[in-house]
């Protein structure tokens, strides 16, 4: 514990940034750099330069490039789960939950494309190697599973393994999000408003497909 405090203290003296502020600054710089160059154009040295700290500063919080990418992905899953939880709290009609979650997912993807690419990209091969990232991802998926389970109990969604149905729903909405952030639908979906309308239509089709027969 004493050694950890000493390392944080030395980092603060070296860069003039408190430990927690330094981590946040590095995460922000990493997300911007990924947006500009993609994960392949990403390096700790460049992140440090963008964050205006020494080249050694990132190593006080992140031992290597993958650790920083994992922290970016974790940040994304936390934000996604918060958006999903807000929908479940705000929308009172359980028949609308799945559709509204689909729209919230697309909205998140368009607002945070860098995070989405790292959250589901190949750069972090084993999320279980990063326990807090793995837990954040599981929490987001658990919210979708809970939504489907609630709809099954209310008779709005067909019977079946909630995990299987959640993966089907996730795959459809994530696929749409990927098409949008990669600008594959730009001629038909030029802006956020159009993207939200399309997301609502796709989520409605999903809900129809999962409806109890």
Buried (B, 14 or more C-beta within 10 A) or exposed (E): EEEEEEBBEEBBEBBEBEBEEBBBBBBBBBBBBBEEEEBEEBBBEBBBBBBEBBEEBBBBBBEEBBBBBBBBBBBBBBBBBBBBBEBBEEBEEBEBBBBBBBBBBBBBBBEBBBBBBBBBBEBBEEBEEBEEBBBBBBBBBEBBBBBBBBBBEEEBBBEEEBEEBBBBBBEBBBEBBBBBBEEEBEEEBEEEEBBBEBBBBBBBEBBEEBEEE
